[in-house]
């Protein structure tokens, strides 16, 4: 994946946005301050661009280097992929990958709950993919690892000597697909917690990048370890970016109950002592509640009779 996925996504998302811009605003589980998120996304895109530049400076192995390649030097768990090459598998992987990049925001746009906050969701999606792309391009641009197809004499010479044949680590297609699918599943879960469709959504999110990984291995583009790392990076980006922006309403709602239980236990322990204190003019009262901003509080009010 020698092109920047977030740049591809940016144009696509801009083309989708007008169709959902008229939707009514809906309550969002996320908080996305522009002054914070815009610089973060911009920095990630800059890092991705830097990594892409480094990838452009790399070159494939010469004929002499190809002759010296020895599959036995590959770790055992990766060795079975050495020599794989399939143009058909590569094409299938491309369709699945780029289809997922478009399908994830497209399907979210069809959801009534998400559609009211679609601009915010698109911003998070771009940030998640930018994070994945920055990690991918910087790794592929600085780490030298030949693709499995280089180890096969049956691979066309122009393919074996291609400039991107030393960019095996890690699997960009797998990573970007996992980011797209896990992001969509995470956003759906946050807008519809407890939905009966949740297990199916998460199952599809996990299966699609795994299928892409299989096509990339069969195509001779990546080893097993490349795909495992790509899958983990993509899934982490797709889940963590929305999670880090999530408004912790559930925690705030649970706090009064926790404080109530704590206060009850404390009252049972302290009541005998409070009776003694009141006889001396000292009064201690447990306080709890929720302020105007929705945050729970608790404490003690101590008074002394003069």
Buried (B, 14 or more C-beta within 10 A) or exposed (E): BBEBBBBBBBEBBEEBBEEBEEBEEBEBBBEBEEEEBEEEBEEBBEBBBBBBEBBEEBEBBEEEEBEEBEBEEBEEEBBBBBBBBBEEBBEBBBEBBBBBBBBBBBEBBEBEBBBBBBBBBBBBBBBBBBBBBBBBBBBBBEEEBBBBBBBBEEBEEEBBBBEBBBBBBBBBBBBBBBBBBBBBBBBBBBBBEEEEEBEEBBEEBBEBBBBBBBBBBBBBBBBBBBBBBBBBBBBBBBBBBBEEBBBEEEEBEEBBEEBBEEBEEBEEEBEEEBEEBEEEEEEEEBEBEBEEEEEBEBEEEEEEEE
